[in-house]
């Protein structure tokens, strides 16, 4: 296995997981500051355990699938997933879709929890646990998908998992130190980069699944990254100028 394949896999898994972990942490922090860390931690850890079991269950099953059909399936999924992220990042860069605001999400989550507590007779601990469980599970499912999709079929599952683990530790450490929503994380820039990398992997593995012999083999990946990055930046700039011609 070459570094030209392992490094992009680690980078894609790290950046994508970082985005999802920041979103999950923002919600968990809102729940914890309102209802306490103990029930919130129980809910978050329960979801994390369930996600870990899902990875352990799916990992051995992937080894039973022939490499070429697996690469084709994963490549198509990565293409769809990556292009969706890249499209949204382009629209946000162009100002068509508003940027993701972790501070606003934090405030909205707190307001929703206060409203739910006012309406329900259920205990605060139960509400906190369920809210944290749901946040970690939903965001974590995307992380699991990305790790499996990036790592499956090419022997990169351990590398992709490493990227996700480093992202988890980074968000956890930063969150504990700052004890506030991680609003300074350049989420749209990360999503732009993740969209580029996942789309590049998708094209590469779809081609391999179809039996295409790429020139230079793994070395063609950086070329795909450069191509999609340039295309995305040009599209964002063109849309920005089309919507705001006075900014030219």
C-alpha positions in Angstrom: 0.0 0.0 0.0 1.4 3.4 -1.0 1.3 6.6 1.0 -0.5 8.3 -2.0 -3.5 6.2 -1.1 -3.2 5.9 2.7 -2.7 9.7 3.4 -5.8 10.8 1.4 -7.8 8.1 3.2 -6.7 9.3 6.6 -7.3 12.9 5.6 -10.8 12.3 4.2 -11.9 10.3 7.3 -10.3 12.8 9.7 -11.9 15.9 8.1 -15.3 14.3 7.6 -15.4 12.9 11.1 -14.2 16.3 12.5 -17.3 18.0 11.0 -19.7 15.4 12.4 -18.1 15.3 15.8 -18.2 19.1 16.1 -21.9 19.0 15.3 -22.5 16.2 17.8 -20.4 17.9 20.5 -22.4 21.2 20.1 -25.6 19.4 20.9 -24.1 17.3 23.7 -22.7 20.5 25.3 -26.1 22.3 25.1 -27.7 19.3 26.8 -25.0 19.0 29.5 -25.0 22.7 30.4 -28.8 22.6 30.9 -29.3 19.1 32.5 -25.9 18.0 33.8 -23.1 15.9 32.5 -24.0 12.5 34.0 -27.2 11.7 32.1 -25.7 13.4 29.0 -22.6 11.2 29.2 -24.6 8.1 29.6 -26.7 8.8 26.5 -23.6 9.8 24.5 -21.6 6.8 25.6 -24.5 4.4 24.9 -24.7 5.7 21.3 -20.9 5.4 20.9 -21.0 1.8 22.1 -23.8 1.0 19.6 -21.8 2.5 16.8 -18.7 0.6 17.8 -20.7 -2.7 17.7 -22.0 -1.8 14.3 -18.5 -1.3 13.0 -17.3 -4.6 14.5 -20.3 -6.4 13.0 -19.9 -4.9 9.5 -16.1 -5.2 9.2 -16.0 -9.1 9.0 -18.9 -9.1 6.5 -17.1 -6.8 4.1 -14.2 -9.3 3.8 -16.7 -11.9 2.3 -17.6 -9.6 -0.6 -15.4 -9.9 -3.8 -13.1 -6.9 -4.1 -14.2 -5.7 -7.5 -18.0 -5.5 -6.8 -17.2 -4.0 -3.4 -15.0 -1.3 -4.9 -17.7 -0.5 -7.5 -20.4 -0.2 -4.8 -18.3 1.8 -2.4 -17.1 4.0 -5.3 -20.6 4.9 -6.3 -21.6 5.6 -2.7 -18.6 7.8 -2.2 -19.4 9.7 -5.4 -23.0 10.4 -4.3 -21.9 11.3 -0.7 -18.9 13.4 -1.8 -20.8 15.3 -4.5 -23.6 16.1 -2.1 -21.1 17.6 0.4 -19.2 19.4 -2.4 -22.5 20.9 -3.8 -23.5 22.2 -0.4 -20.1 23.6 0.3 -20.1 25.4 -3.1 -23.5 26.9 -2.4 -22.4 28.0 1.1 -19.2 29.6 -0.3 -21.3 31.4 -3.0 -23.7 32.7 -0.3 -26.7 30.9 -1.6 -27.0 28.6 1.5 -26.2 30.2 4.9 -23.1 29.0 6.7 -23.4 26.5 9.5 -23.5 28.4 12.8 -22.6 26.2 15.9 -23.4 29.0 18.3 -26.9 29.3 16.8 -27.3 25.5 16.9 -26.2 25.5 20.6 -28.8 28.2 21.4 -31.6 26.5 19.5 -30.9 23.1 21.1 -31.1 24.7 24.6 -34.3 26.4 23.7 -35.8 23.2 22.4 -34.8 21.3 25.6 -36.3 24.0 27.8 -39.5 23.8 25.8 -39.6 20.0 26.0 -39.1 20.1 29.7 -42.0 22.6 30.1 -44.4 20.3 28.1 -43.4 16.9 29.5 -43.7 15.3 32.8 -40.7 13.1 32.0 -37.6 13.7 34.2 -34.8 16.0 33.0 -32.3 13.1 33.1 -34.4 11.1 30.7 -34.7 14.0 28.2 -30.9 14.7 28.5 -29.9 11.1 27.9 -32.2 10.7 24.9 -31.1 14.0 23.3 -27.4 13.1 23.7 -28.0 9.6 22.4 -29.8 10.8 19.4 -27.2 13.5 18.5 -24.2 11.1 18.8 -26.0 8.3 17.0 -27.1 10.3 14.0 -23.8 12.1 13.5 -21.8 9.0 14.3 -23.7 6.9 11.7 -22.2 9.3 9.0 -18.8 8.8 10.5 -19.2 5.0 10.4 -20.3 5.2 6.8 -17.4 7.4 5.8 -14.8 5.2 7.5 -16.2 2.0 6.0 -16.6 3.6 2.6 -13.1 5.0 2.5 -11.5 1.9 4.0 -13.4 -0.9 2.4 -12.0 -2.9 -0.5 -8.5 -1.4 -0.4 -7.2 -2.5 3.0 -7.6 1.1 4.3 -10.1 0.4 7.1 -7.5 0.7 9.8 -6.1 4.0 8.3 -9.6 5.5 7.9 -10.5 4.4 11.5 -7.3 6.1 12.7 -8.3 9.4 11.0 -11.8 9.2 12.6 -10.2 8.4 16.0 -7.8 11.4 15.8 -10.8 13.7 14.9 -12.8 12.4 17.9 -9.9 13.0 20.3 -9.2 16.4 18.9 -12.9 17.5 19.3 -13.1 16.0 22.7 -9.9 17.7 24.0 -10.8 21.0 22.4 -14.3 20.9 23.8 -13.2 20.0 27.3 -10.6 22.8 27.3 -12.8 25.5 25.8 -16.1 24.2 27.3 -18.1 26.0 24.5 -19.4 25.4 21.0 -16.6 24.9 18.6 -17.8 27.7 16.3 -14.3 28.7 15.1 -13.9 25.4 13.3 -14.0 26.3 9.6 -16.7 23.8 8.9 -17.6 24.8 5.4 -13.9 24.7 4.3 -13.7 21.2 5.9 -16.8 20.1 4.0 -15.4 21.5 0.8 -12.2 19.5 1.3 -14.1 16.4 2.3 -16.4 16.7 -0.7 -13.4 17.0 -3.0 -11.6 14.0 -1.4 -14.7 11.7 -1.3 -15.6 12.5 -4.9 -12.0 11.8 -5.9 -12.0 8.5 -4.1 -15.4 7.7 -5.7 -14.3 8.3 -9.2 -11.1 6.3 -8.6 -12.8 3.3 -7.1 -15.7 3.3 -9.4 -13.3 3.2 -12.3 -11.4 0.3 -10.7 -14.6 -1.5 -10.0 -15.4 -1.2 -13.7 -12.0 -2.6 -14.6 -10.4 0.7 -15.7 -6.6 0.8 -15.3 -5.8 4.3 -14.2 -2.5 5.7 -15.5 0.0 5.8 -12.6 -2.5 3.8 -10.5 -2.7 5.3 -7.0 -0.8 8.4 -8.2 -3.8 9.6 -10.2 -5.6 10.3 -6.9 -3.9 13.7 -6.3 -4.7 14.7 -9.8 -8.4 14.0 -9.2 -8.2 16.0 -5.9 -6.7 19.0 -7.8 -9.3 18.7 -10.6 -12.3 18.7 -8.3 -10.9 21.3 -6.0 -10.3 23.7 -8.9 -13.7 22.9 -10.3 -15.4 23.6 -7.0 -13.6 26.9 -6.4 -14.4 28.1 -9.9 -18.1 27.1 -9.5 -18.3 28.9 -6.1 -16.7 32.0 -7.6 -18.9 32.0 -10.7 -22.1 31.6 -8.6 -21.0 34.3 -6.1 -20.4 36.8 -9.0 -23.7 35.8 -10.7 -25.7 36.5 -7.5 -23.7 39.5 -6.4 -22.5 41.2 -9.6 -21.7 44.4 -7.6 -18.9 42.5 -5.9 -16.9 42.2 -9.1 
